[in-house]
Amino acid sequence: MTRPITAGVDGTEESLAALAWAAREAVRRRLALRVVHAWRYQPHEAIEAADPDVQIGWAKEAVGEAARTVIERHPDLEVSTDVLAGADVEALVAAAAEAEMLVLGSRGHGRFVGFLVGSVGQQVIVEAPRPVVLVRADDEPSGEAAGREIVVGQQGDPQDSAEVLRFAFETAAARGATVRAVRAWTLPPVFAYSPGSLKLLDEAGGLEPYEQKALAAALQPMRDRFPNVPVVEHVEMGSAGQVLLSVAQDAQLMVVGRRAHRTAVGARIGSVAHGVLHHAGCPVAVVPHA
């Protein structure tokens, strides 16, 4: 089944930038675009506004207007619209399940600003079974110019990051871009070594060569599948979030994996995804691990 690219809109500048990004990506990938708005009835004192049919009519009109701006720019793009009744998180997660990716607007930079609409945005990222792309209000098509890279973080064994790498390579293939695959590493405590790991390190010639070989092994299936995509292998000592952000100025898109962490107060995204979402200047794709 061919899935559309889905963009969530709410009338904000951020969501309209996300819609424009989603439309360009749909054209590149030759996919349909679905424009959705998560709507819940909000009672008001005004008699007219208190009518649910009136409110949902306003929502449909706003979504339709947003879609028309996209159709004007991309007349050959197949575009559909939906107003999704229900709680924001559940509606957007359900929309993501039916999409190739879900594209949402995010707010500005900094630890005190956050992304999308705070906890709603975070919960959508945590629960969505498909990639979620966050786009800022100041995003411009010029940021996708030739020469800017798709930067992807790779961690763990090859199978752990297969879906993350696949998304990055598919995007790069559609854009004619280079993939910069980043693997960060730190010195583990001595007690973390096992006889088996010591043997592997010895065979590799040390920690950094071991990490380089691990990255090369993870990338090989994607190199075979996308032979025309140029690849830069980037192995650097440091925390994953800091290393990724250090190359963010050269990125047109950052791609990171997502492992949801369950706590007593609910699910949370990992620290790497959290840091990149808040501080990267380009759009960020968060891809659930298989």
N, C-alpha and C positions, 0 to 999 in steps of 0.2 A: 504494500500500500504506500502510495506517495503522500507524504505529510506536507502540510503547508508550513510556512514560517508565520508565527503568530506574534502580533504586537499588542500589548496592553496599553490602552490610552485612557487618560482621565482629564484631558484638557490642559494639563500643565505643559510648560515649555519642554521639560525633561521627557515627557511621554511623546510629544510630537517629534522631538529629535530621535527618540527610539523608533517611532513609526517610519521616519525617513530612512534610518539605518536599515531597518527590516526590509523596506521596499527595495533598496539597492541590493541587498543580499539576495532577496528573492529573484530579482532579475538576473543576477550573476549565476545563481544556481538553477535557474529555470524552474522555479517552484511558484505555487500560488501564495498569496498573502491573505491572512485572516486578521481582521482588526476587531478586537474585543474590548468591552468595558464591563468591569464587575460592578453590578448595581444592587444596592439595598434600599428598600423603602425608608425614607426619612420623613417622619411626620412634621408638619409645620403649622403655625397658627393660621396662615392664610388658607382660606377655604379651597381655592383652586390648587394651591401647592400641596394640600393635604391629600389629594386624589392620587393614588398609586399609578393609575393609567396616564395621568398627566406627567408625572415624574419620569416614568419609563419612556414616554414619548419624547421628552426632552433629551434623555440619554441616547435614544436611537437617532435623533436628529443630529446630535453632536458627533456621534460615531460616524454617521453617514457623511457629515461635512469633512471630517478628518480624512476619510477614505477618498473623497472627491479630490482633495489636494494631491494625494498620491497618484490617482488615475491621470490627473492632468500632467504630471511629470513623467509617468510611465504608462502611456495609453495601451500598451500591449500586455500589461501585467494583469493577471486574473486576481481580482480582489473581492473578498466577501466580508460581511460585518455581522457581529453578534453582540447583543447585550445579555450578559450572563447574570441572572438573578441569584442572589445568595451571598454568603459571606465571602469577603475578598479573597482570602487565602485559598479556600476550597475551590472557588470558581477559577482562579488563575492556575492552580495546580492541575485541575481537570483539563483546562485548555492546553497546558503544557504537555499533558499525556498524549494529546492528539496531534502534536506539532513536531516538526523537525527541531525547532528551538522556540523558546519564548523570549521575546525581547521587551524589556521594560526600561523606563526612565529611572535615573538615579540622581540624587542631589549632588551638591558640590563636594569639595575636598575637605579633609580634616576629620579628626576623631570625634568632634562634637557635632558634626553635620549629619552623618549617616547616609543611607542610600534608600531610594524609593520612598516608602512611608514608614521607616523605622522597623518595628517588629513584623509588620506585614511582609515587607520585602524580604527580610531574613527568613521568615517561615516559608515563603514561596520557594526560595532557593533551597532550603533544607528538604522540602517535601517533593519538589518537582522531579519526575522521573526522567526528564529530558534536559538538555542544556538550557541554561538561562543566561541571557546576555544583558548586561547593564550598560546603559548609554547615558552620558551626561548632556545637559542642555546645550553646551557649547560645542558639541560634536559637529564636524564639518566633513563633507566628502573629500576635501583636500587632504585629510588625515589618512586617507586610503591610497595616497599616491604611491607610484612605483618607487621602490627603494626602502620603504618602511616595512618592518618585519612583522610576522606573526610570531609572538613569543609564547612558548608553552613550557610549563613546569612539568618535569618528569621526576617521579619518586618511586621507590620500591622496585619490585620485580616487573619484568615486561608486561605480564598480564594485568598488573595493578593499574597501569596507566594506558592501556590499549585504547579505551574510549576517548580519553583526553587527547592523546596523540592523533587519533583518527579525525576528531573534530578540527584540530589545528591544521592537519594536512589537507583535508577537504576544503577548508576555507582558503588556504594558500593556493591550492590548485585552481579554485574559482577566480582568484584575484591575480594570479601570476606573481605571487609573492614568495619570499624566502621564509622558511621556518627557522627560528632560533630556538633550539631545544636546550633548556636549562636544567642542570642537575646540581643542586647544592649539597654540600656534605660538611659534617663537623666531626671533630675527634670524639669518638665514643669513650666512655670510661673503660679502664683496663678490665674490670670484671665483666664487661659485656662481651668480651671475646670468648669464643668456644674453640675447641680444637679444630672443628671443621672450618670455622671462619678464618682462623689463623692460617690454615693450609691454603684457602682460597686467596688470602691477601699475599701470602708468600709467592704463590704461583703468578699472581698479577704484577708483582714487583713493588707493592706498597699500596697505601690508601688511595692516593689520587689516580694512579693507573687503574686500580680496581673500579673506582667510580666511573672513569672514562669507558672502561669495557662494559660496565653495566648499562650506561647510557647508549652506547653503540648497539648493544644487544636489543634494547627496547625499541630503538629506531629502525632496525633492519626490516621488520615486516612492513613498515610504512614506506621506507625507501623502495622496497620491491613493488609496493602497490601504487606509489606515486613517483615514478622514476624521473619525472620532469620538474619536480619541486626541489629547488635548491635548499640545502640544509646546513646550518651552522651548529656544531656541537659545542655547548658551553658548560664546562665543569668548573665550579668555583667553590672554595671553602667559605662557609658562612651560613647564616640562617636562610631558609628557602625564601621567605618573604622579602628580606633585604636584598638578596641576590637578584630576584626577579625585578624588584623595583629599580635596581641599579641600571637595568637595561631598558626600562620602560620608556625612556625618551626616544628610543628608536623604534617603538612598536606602534603599529596601527591597530593591533588587537592583542590582548593578553588572554591566555587560556590556562585555567587552573582546574585541578580536580577538586572534588568535594566529598568529604566523609562527614556525615552528620554525627555530632556528639550528643548523646542523650544525657541530660542532667535532671536534677529534681525539679527544675523550673522550666523544663522543655528542651527541645532540640536546638543545637547551636552549630553554625558552620565552623570549620577549623580556622586556626589562627592565620594560616597562609592566605586562604581565600579572603578572610576578613580584612587583613592588612592591604592586600592588593586592591580589593574593592574600594577601600576608602582613600587610597593614595595614588593609584595609577591615573595618569592623565588621559588615557585612551579607553575605549570600551573594553569591558572584561566579560569573558565567557566562563561560566562556572559549570563544569561538566561532572555529573555523578559518575563515580567509579562503578564498573560493572559488578 
